[in-house]
Amino acid sequence: MFYSIEDERVTLRLKAQPSASKNEWCELYGDEAIKVRIKAPAVEGAANDELRKFIAKSFKLSKSDILFKTGQHSKFKIVTFPLNALVKAWIIHMKEK
């Protein structure tokens, strides 16, 4: 499963594609992750910063709410952040794809 929910926080498993033409959520990457395209290059943390901003904007969260549990130097990442109604709706949408 690409996500887990515990104590009003959601944890997502992501496969990041840096240097894309735009920031966007893509499709399931296997059964265990969501592919996300990020326009920033994977240089000196730029893609991670852009990913943090993209997640915050997508779910109307503060950038400081987005925590990287693993993958700061990898394309495969695990991030955690507060669960809200936008996140719940997005999870349902992604499961239906």
C-alpha positions as CSV (number, residue, x, y, z in Angstrom):
1,M,0.0,0.0,0.0
2,F,1.3,3.4,-0.9
3,Y,0.2,5.1,2.3
4,S,-0.5,4.4,6.0
5,I,-2.4,6.5,8.6
6,E,-1.5,6.6,12.2
7,D,-2.3,9.2,14.9
8,E,-3.9,11.6,12.5
9,R,-0.8,11.6,10.3
10,V,-0.4,10.1,6.9
11,T,2.8,8.5,5.6
12,L,3.3,8.3,1.8
13,R,5.8,6.2,-0.1
14,L,6.9,8.2,-3.2
15,K,9.0,7.7,-6.2
16,A,10.2,11.1,-7.2
17,Q,11.1,12.1,-10.8
18,P,13.2,15.3,-10.7
19,S,13.8,17.7,-13.6
20,A,10.2,17.2,-15.0
21,S,8.4,19.8,-17.0
22,K,6.0,20.5,-14.1
23,N,5.1,19.3,-10.6
24,E,2.3,16.7,-10.7
25,W,1.0,13.5,-9.1
26,C,1.2,10.6,-11.5
27,E,0.1,7.1,-11.0
28,L,0.8,4.2,-8.6
29,Y,4.3,3.0,-9.0
30,G,3.8,-0.7,-8.5
31,D,1.7,-1.4,-5.4
32,E,4.0,0.3,-2.9
33,A,4.5,3.9,-4.0
34,I,3.0,6.9,-5.9
35,K,5.1,8.5,-8.7
36,V,5.4,12.2,-8.4
37,R,7.1,14.5,-11.0
38,I,9.1,17.5,-9.6
39,K,10.3,20.3,-11.9
40,A,13.4,21.0,-9.8
41,P,16.7,19.1,-10.5
42,A,18.1,16.7,-8.0
43,V,20.9,19.0,-7.0
44,E,21.8,20.2,-3.5
45,G,18.3,19.4,-2.1
46,A,16.4,21.4,-4.7
47,A,14.1,18.6,-5.6
48,N,13.3,17.8,-2.0
49,D,12.5,21.4,-1.3
50,E,10.3,21.6,-4.4
51,L,8.6,18.3,-3.3
52,R,7.9,19.7,0.1
53,K,6.4,22.9,-1.4
54,F,4.3,20.8,-3.8
55,I,2.9,18.5,-1.1
56,A,2.2,21.5,1.1
57,K,0.4,23.3,-1.7
58,S,-1.5,20.2,-2.8
59,F,-3.0,19.6,0.7
60,K,-3.0,23.2,2.1
61,L,-0.4,22.4,4.7
62,S,2.6,24.3,6.1
63,K,5.9,23.3,4.5
64,S,7.2,22.7,8.1
65,D,4.5,20.0,8.5
66,I,6.1,17.8,5.8
67,L,8.7,15.5,7.2
68,F,11.0,13.2,5.3
69,K,11.4,9.9,7.1
70,T,13.7,8.4,4.5
71,G,15.0,9.1,1.1
72,Q,16.5,12.5,1.2
73,H,19.3,11.3,-1.1
74,S,17.2,8.8,-3.1
75,K,14.3,8.9,-5.6
76,F,12.3,6.6,-3.3
77,K,11.1,8.6,-0.3
78,I,8.8,8.2,2.7
79,V,7.2,11.4,3.9
80,T,4.8,12.1,6.7
81,F,2.4,14.9,7.3
82,P,-0.9,15.7,9.1
83,L,-4.1,14.0,7.8
84,N,-6.9,16.4,6.6
85,A,-9.9,16.2,4.4
86,L,-8.0,17.1,1.2
87,V,-5.5,14.2,1.9
88,K,-8.4,11.8,2.5
89,A,-10.1,12.7,-0.8
90,W,-6.8,12.5,-2.7
91,I,-6.1,9.0,-1.3
92,I,-9.6,7.8,-2.4
93,H,-8.9,9.3,-5.9
94,M,-5.5,7.7,-6.2
95,K,-6.9,4.3,-5.1
96,E,-9.5,4.5,-7.9
97,K,-7.0,5.2,-10.6
